[in-house]
């Protein structure tokens, strides 16, 4: 079948594409599945700026990378249309609205979270969040657990992180190495024979100078804030520590926010940044914003900065910590979305890498299961003691709506909030 790009009309101007990416940032609700479907409908079917094969091949590779796959796909498609400036515009505008909205919601949370009405809303939302995590585990499990080997990896990952306390990065590295070695033992070729759609490789062939400039620019964009945060450590030490921690976390976010949040929640609780209950609240708030769900890490930074402002005011400490967290989280994913551009077809056909990352995806199912258990314990068995039957009923109804009737997550959140408010 011939790629539809051969019959595409003239590509959009940069201004037209910029207007689209700006609009998309405010309407991309529904998590990665909804965001990807929205871009496919607009860019492939309606506007016909991108061909079907180009879209799907880019999506395949973005799903193999750490970070939010929908944002990376937007970055890659922006690069396809207008090079590096297009990729930067698409990737940045994809997340900016969610960053701004969550900053406001985070401030409302720390200032008014104990007000009875707000507490009632959160009490109804929290069980829905547990259901959303469970539904995500089911959805990802259906895709990732293709063989008994992958099921075994998921179980081992659950045991490792929930019972043995193995760090999430170690689980990712171990699963990747195991998947790669198993592929080698089975004798699978490193590269698929007969690359199809090689126009992706030849269209913008990688050039050493451009590649070095991209990586050098990315390193500079990371170093400048790092130096600035280090210089103010005397007044506010926490933002620099958060910057380093979330930079490292950005490179192991396989499986998206649900997987990395279990790792972050453990580290944040151990460091005294915020409580486990607060991480659930943050996930609930992030579910109500557009953009990638991994913006929940910004909430963690905001609350941590509010609780430990150092010599700054709580609001100044929170804003500095939140913005440092977001920069450390989204800079690597944007750079990866740009860097893969010239290599998409080759990466997509590299069997060894695909086997390794398929193993990581399987392990991530176990990690998400551990997050679900952690959240369920916090929500269903509160510190006051006894099973919370109201929370259990909301959780069961939300899970049924999400899995059986495919209700969008934000509508389930709204229904849970109304139930909590009525009960309060």
C-alpha positions as CSV (number, residue, x, y, z in Angstrom):
1,X,0.0,0.0,0.0
2,X,1.3,3.4,-0.9
3,X,1.8,5.9,1.9
4,X,-0.8,8.6,1.8
5,X,2.0,11.2,2.1
6,X,2.4,11.0,-1.6
7,X,-1.0,12.6,-2.2
8,X,-0.8,15.1,0.7
9,X,-1.5,18.7,-0.2
10,X,1.0,21.4,0.6
11,X,2.2,21.2,4.2
12,X,1.0,23.9,6.5
13,X,2.9,27.1,7.1
14,X,4.7,27.4,10.4
15,X,2.1,29.9,11.6
16,X,-0.8,27.5,10.8
17,X,1.0,24.7,12.7
18,X,1.7,26.9,15.6
19,X,-1.9,27.9,15.9
20,X,-2.9,24.2,15.9
21,X,-0.3,23.2,18.6
22,X,-1.4,26.1,20.8
23,X,-5.1,25.0,20.5
24,X,-4.2,21.3,21.1
25,X,-2.5,22.1,24.4
26,X,-5.8,23.3,25.9
27,X,-8.0,20.5,24.6
28,X,-5.8,17.4,24.9
29,X,-7.7,15.7,27.7
30,X,-8.2,11.9,28.0
31,X,-4.7,10.7,28.8
32,X,-2.3,9.4,26.1
33,X,-4.8,7.3,24.3
34,X,-7.2,10.2,23.9
35,X,-4.4,12.6,23.0
36,X,-3.0,10.3,20.3
37,X,-6.5,9.7,18.9
38,X,-7.1,13.4,18.8
39,X,-3.8,14.1,16.9
40,X,-4.5,11.2,14.5
41,X,-8.0,12.6,13.7
42,X,-6.7,16.1,13.2
43,X,-3.3,15.7,11.5
44,X,-4.0,12.5,9.4
45,X,-7.7,12.4,8.7
46,X,-8.9,16.0,8.8
47,X,-6.0,18.3,8.0
48,X,-3.9,15.7,6.1
49,X,-0.6,17.2,7.2
50,X,0.9,13.8,8.1
51,X,0.6,10.4,6.4
52,X,-0.9,7.4,8.1
53,X,2.4,5.5,7.9
54,X,4.5,8.4,9.2
55,X,2.1,8.8,12.1
56,X,2.0,5.2,13.2
57,X,5.8,4.6,12.8
58,X,6.5,7.7,14.9
59,X,4.0,6.5,17.5
60,X,5.6,3.0,17.6
61,X,9.0,4.5,18.5
62,X,7.7,7.1,20.9
63,X,6.0,4.3,22.9
64,X,9.4,2.7,23.3
65,X,11.0,5.8,24.8
66,X,10.9,7.0,28.4
67,X,8.6,10.0,29.0
68,X,5.1,10.9,27.9
69,X,4.5,9.3,24.6
70,X,1.8,11.7,23.4
71,X,4.0,14.7,24.0
72,X,6.9,13.1,22.3
73,X,4.7,12.1,19.3
74,X,3.6,15.8,19.1
75,X,7.3,16.8,19.2
76,X,8.2,14.3,16.5
77,X,5.3,15.4,14.2
78,X,6.2,19.1,14.7
79,X,9.8,18.2,13.7
80,X,8.4,16.4,10.6
81,X,6.5,19.5,9.5
82,X,9.0,22.3,10.3
83,X,12.2,20.8,11.6
84,X,13.7,21.6,15.1
85,X,11.7,24.8,15.6
86,X,8.5,22.9,14.8
87,X,9.3,20.1,17.2
88,X,10.1,22.6,20.0
89,X,6.9,24.5,19.4
90,X,4.8,21.4,19.3
91,X,6.4,19.8,22.4
92,X,6.3,23.0,24.5
93,X,2.8,24.0,23.6
94,X,1.6,20.5,24.4
95,X,2.5,20.9,28.0
96,X,2.3,24.6,28.8
97,X,-1.4,24.8,29.6
98,X,-1.3,21.8,31.9
99,X,1.7,23.4,33.7
100,X,-0.2,26.7,34.2
101,X,-3.5,25.1,35.3
102,X,-1.8,22.7,37.7
103,X,0.1,25.6,39.3
104,X,-3.2,27.3,40.1
105,X,-4.8,24.0,41.3
106,X,-1.8,23.2,43.5
107,X,-2.0,26.6,45.2
108,X,-5.7,26.1,45.8
109,X,-4.9,22.7,47.3
110,X,-2.3,23.9,49.8
111,X,-4.3,27.0,50.8
112,X,-7.8,25.5,51.0
113,X,-7.4,21.7,51.0
114,X,-8.6,21.5,54.6
115,X,-11.8,23.4,53.9
116,X,-14.8,21.0,54.3
117,X,-16.1,21.5,50.7
118,X,-12.7,20.9,49.1
119,X,-12.1,17.9,51.4
120,X,-15.4,16.5,50.4
121,X,-14.6,16.9,46.7
122,X,-11.2,15.1,47.2
123,X,-12.9,12.3,49.2
124,X,-15.0,11.5,46.2
125,X,-12.2,11.9,43.6
126,X,-9.6,9.7,45.4
127,X,-11.4,6.4,44.8
128,X,-11.9,7.3,41.2
129,X,-8.1,7.8,40.9
130,X,-7.5,4.3,42.3
131,X,-10.0,3.0,39.6
132,X,-8.2,5.0,36.9
133,X,-4.9,3.4,37.9
134,X,-6.5,-0.1,37.9
135,X,-8.0,0.5,34.5
136,X,-4.6,1.7,33.2
137,X,-3.0,-1.5,34.5
138,X,-5.6,-3.6,32.6
139,X,-5.1,-1.5,29.4
140,X,-1.3,-1.7,29.5
141,X,-1.4,-5.3,30.6
142,X,-3.4,-6.3,27.6
143,X,-0.8,-4.7,25.3
144,X,2.3,-5.7,27.2
145,X,1.7,-9.2,28.6
146,X,1.8,-11.1,25.4
147,X,3.6,-14.2,26.6
148,X,4.2,-16.2,29.8
149,X,7.7,-14.7,29.9
150,X,6.2,-11.2,30.1
151,X,3.7,-12.2,32.7
152,X,6.5,-13.6,34.8
153,X,8.4,-10.3,34.5
154,X,5.4,-8.3,35.7
155,X,5.0,-10.6,38.7
156,X,8.7,-10.3,39.5
157,X,8.6,-6.5,39.2
158,X,5.6,-6.4,41.6
159,X,7.4,-8.5,44.2
160,X,10.6,-6.6,43.7
161,X,9.2,-3.1,44.2
162,X,6.4,-3.9,46.7
163,X,8.1,-6.4,49.0
164,X,11.8,-6.1,48.4
165,X,12.0,-2.3,47.9
166,X,14.1,-2.6,44.7
167,X,14.4,0.9,43.1
168,X,12.4,1.5,40.0
169,X,15.4,2.4,37.9
170,X,17.0,-1.0,38.8
171,X,13.8,-2.8,37.7
172,X,13.8,-1.0,34.4
173,X,17.5,-1.8,33.8
174,X,17.0,-5.4,34.8
175,X,14.0,-5.9,32.6
176,X,15.6,-4.3,29.6
177,X,18.7,-6.5,30.0
178,X,16.7,-9.6,30.4
179,X,14.5,-8.9,27.4
180,X,17.6,-8.2,25.2
181,X,19.4,-11.3,26.3
182,X,16.3,-13.5,25.8
183,X,16.0,-12.1,22.3
184,X,19.7,-12.9,21.6
185,X,19.3,-16.5,22.9
186,X,16.3,-17.0,20.7
187,X,18.4,-15.8,17.8
188,X,16.2,-13.0,16.7
189,X,17.9,-10.7,14.2
190,X,19.1,-7.3,15.5
191,X,17.4,-5.5,12.6
192,X,14.3,-6.4,10.7
193,X,14.9,-7.3,7.1
194,X,13.7,-5.0,4.4
195,X,13.0,-1.6,5.9
196,X,9.7,-0.2,4.7
197,X,8.9,3.4,4.4
198,X,12.6,4.4,4.3
199,X,11.6,7.9,3.4
200,X,11.8,8.7,7.1
201,X,15.5,7.9,7.1
202,X,16.3,9.7,3.9
203,X,14.0,12.6,4.2
204,X,16.0,14.3,7.0
205,X,19.2,12.2,7.1
206,X,21.0,12.7,10.4
207,X,24.0,15.1,10.2
208,X,26.7,15.0,12.8
209,X,26.9,18.8,13.2
210,X,23.1,19.1,13.6
211,X,23.1,16.2,16.1
212,X,25.9,17.7,18.1
213,X,24.2,21.1,18.2
214,X,20.9,19.6,19.4
215,X,22.6,17.7,22.2
216,X,24.8,20.6,23.1
217,X,21.8,23.0,23.2
218,X,19.9,20.5,25.4
219,X,22.8,20.2,27.8
220,X,23.0,24.0,28.0
221,X,19.3,24.3,28.7
222,X,19.7,21.8,31.5
223,X,22.9,23.3,33.0
224,X,21.7,27.0,33.2
225,X,18.8,26.3,35.6
226,X,21.0,23.8,37.5
227,X,23.7,26.4,38.1
228,X,21.0,29.0,39.1
229,X,19.4,26.6,41.5
230,X,22.8,25.7,43.0
231,X,23.6,29.4,43.5
232,X,20.5,29.9,45.6
233,X,20.9,26.7,47.6
234,X,21.8,28.8,50.7
235,X,18.3,30.3,50.8
236,X,16.4,27.3,49.3
237,X,18.2,24.0,49.1
238,X,15.3,21.9,48.1
239,X,14.7,23.0,44.4
240,X,18.3,22.0,43.4
241,X,17.8,18.5,45.0
242,X,14.4,18.2,43.2
243,X,16.0,19.2,39.9
244,X,18.6,16.4,40.1
245,X,16.1,13.8,41.3
246,X,13.4,14.5,38.7
247,X,16.1,14.7,35.9
248,X,17.1,11.1,36.8
249,X,13.4,10.1,37.1
250,X,12.7,11.5,33.6
251,X,14.9,8.8,32.0
252,X,13.1,5.9,33.6
253,X,9.5,7.0,33.1
254,X,8.6,3.9,31.0
255,X,4.9,3.3,31.4
256,X,4.2,7.0,32.0
257,X,3.0,8.7,35.2
258,X,1.5,5.7,36.9
259,X,4.7,3.8,36.9
260,X,7.1,6.5,37.9
261,X,4.6,7.9,40.6
262,X,5.1,4.8,42.7
263,X,8.9,5.4,42.7
264,X,8.4,9.2,43.3
265,X,5.9,8.6,46.1
266,X,8.3,6.4,48.0
267,X,11.2,8.8,47.6
268,X,9.1,11.9,48.5
269,X,7.6,10.2,51.6
270,X,11.1,9.0,52.7
271,X,12.5,12.5,52.2
272,X,9.6,14.2,54.1
273,X,8.5,16.2,51.0
274,X,4.9,15.3,51.3
275,X,2.6,12.4,52.4
276,X,1.4,9.5,50.4
277,X,-2.2,10.8,50.8
278,X,-1.0,14.1,49.2
279,X,0.4,12.2,46.1
280,X,-3.1,10.8,45.6
281,X,-4.6,14.3,45.8
282,X,-2.0,15.4,43.2
283,X,-2.9,12.6,40.8
284,X,-6.6,13.5,41.2
285,X,-5.8,17.2,40.3
286,X,-3.6,16.2,37.4
287,X,-6.3,14.0,35.9
288,X,-8.5,17.1,35.6
289,X,-6.0,19.1,33.5
290,X,-5.2,18.9,29.8
291,X,-1.8,17.6,28.8
292,X,0.3,14.6,29.9
293,X,-0.5,13.1,33.2
294,X,3.1,13.1,34.2
295,X,2.6,16.8,35.1
296,X,1.6,15.3,38.5
297,X,5.3,15.4,39.3
298,X,5.0,19.2,39.2
299,X,2.4,19.0,42.0
300,X,4.9,16.9,44.1
301,X,7.5,19.6,43.6
302,X,5.0,22.4,44.4
303,X,3.9,20.8,47.7
304,X,7.4,19.9,48.6
305,X,8.6,23.5,48.1
306,X,5.6,24.8,50.1
307,X,6.4,22.5,53.0
308,X,10.2,23.2,52.9
309,X,10.6,26.7,51.5
310,X,14.0,27.3,53.3
311,X,14.6,31.0,53.5
312,X,11.9,31.9,50.9
313,X,8.2,32.4,51.4
314,X,6.1,29.2,51.1
315,X,4.6,30.4,47.8
316,X,8.0,31.4,46.3
317,X,9.6,28.2,47.4
318,X,6.7,26.2,45.9
319,X,6.8,28.0,42.6
320,X,10.6,27.6,42.3
321,X,10.4,23.9,43.2
322,X,7.4,23.3,40.8
323,X,9.0,25.0,37.8
324,X,12.3,23.2,38.5
325,X,10.5,19.9,38.6
326,X,8.6,20.5,35.3
327,X,11.7,21.7,33.5
328,X,13.6,18.6,34.6
329,X,10.7,16.4,33.6
330,X,9.8,17.7,30.2
331,X,13.2,18.9,28.8
332,X,14.5,15.3,28.3
333,X,11.2,14.1,26.8
334,X,11.2,17.0,24.3
335,X,14.8,16.4,23.4
336,X,14.2,12.7,22.8
337,X,11.2,13.6,20.6
338,X,13.5,15.7,18.5
339,X,16.4,13.4,18.5
340,X,14.6,10.4,17.2
341,X,13.4,12.2,14.1
342,X,16.0,11.1,11.6
343,X,16.2,7.5,13.1
344,X,12.5,6.6,13.4
345,X,12.4,3.8,10.9
346,X,15.7,2.3,12.0
347,X,14.7,2.4,15.7
348,X,11.3,0.9,15.0
349,X,13.0,-2.0,13.1
350,X,15.7,-2.7,15.7
351,X,14.5,-6.0,17.1
352,X,16.9,-6.1,20.0
353,X,15.7,-2.7,21.3
354,X,12.1,-3.7,20.8
355,X,12.6,-6.9,22.8
356,X,14.3,-5.0,25.6
357,X,11.6,-2.4,25.8
358,X,8.8,-4.9,25.5
359,X,10.3,-6.5,28.6
360,X,10.3,-3.1,30.3
361,X,6.7,-2.6,29.4
362,X,5.8,-5.9,31.0
363,X,7.7,-5.0,34.2
364,X,5.9,-1.7,34.3
365,X,2.6,-3.5,34.6
366,X,3.9,-4.9,37.9
367,X,5.1,-1.5,39.0
368,X,1.6,0.0,38.3
369,X,0.0,-2.8,40.2
370,X,2.2,-1.8,43.2
371,X,1.0,1.8,42.9
372,X,-2.6,0.6,42.7
373,X,-2.2,-1.4,45.9
374,X,-0.5,1.5,47.7
375,X,-3.2,4.0,46.7
376,X,-6.0,1.5,47.5
377,X,-4.6,1.0,51.0
378,X,-4.5,4.8,51.6
379,X,-8.0,5.4,50.2
380,X,-9.9,2.3,51.4
381,X,-8.2,1.9,54.8
382,X,-7.8,5.4,56.2
383,X,-5.8,6.2,59.3
384,X,-9.1,6.4,61.3
385,X,-9.4,2.7,60.9
386,X,-11.9,0.3,59.2
387,X,-12.9,-0.1,55.6
388,X,-14.3,3.0,53.9
389,X,-17.4,1.6,52.3
390,X,-18.2,4.9,50.5
391,X,-14.8,4.9,48.9
392,X,-15.2,1.2,48.0
393,X,-18.5,1.9,46.3
394,X,-17.2,4.8,44.3
395,X,-14.1,2.8,43.3
396,X,-16.2,-0.1,42.0
397,X,-18.6,2.1,40.1
398,X,-15.7,4.1,38.5
399,X,-13.8,0.9,37.5
400,X,-16.9,-0.5,35.9
401,X,-17.5,2.7,34.0
402,X,-13.9,3.0,32.8
403,X,-13.4,-0.6,31.8
404,X,-16.8,-1.8,30.7
405,X,-18.3,1.4,29.3
406,X,-15.1,3.2,28.4
407,X,-16.1,6.4,30.1
408,X,-13.5,9.2,29.8
409,X,-11.4,9.6,33.0
410,X,-12.3,13.3,33.4
411,X,-16.0,12.5,33.4
412,X,-15.4,9.8,36.1
413,X,-13.5,12.4,38.1
414,X,-16.4,14.8,37.8
415,X,-18.9,12.2,38.9
416,X,-16.7,11.2,41.9
417,X,-16.4,14.9,42.9
418,X,-20.1,15.3,42.9
419,X,-20.7,12.2,44.9
420,X,-18.1,13.4,47.5
421,X,-19.7,16.8,47.6
422,X,-23.2,15.3,48.1
423,X,-22.0,13.1,50.9
424,X,-20.1,15.9,52.6
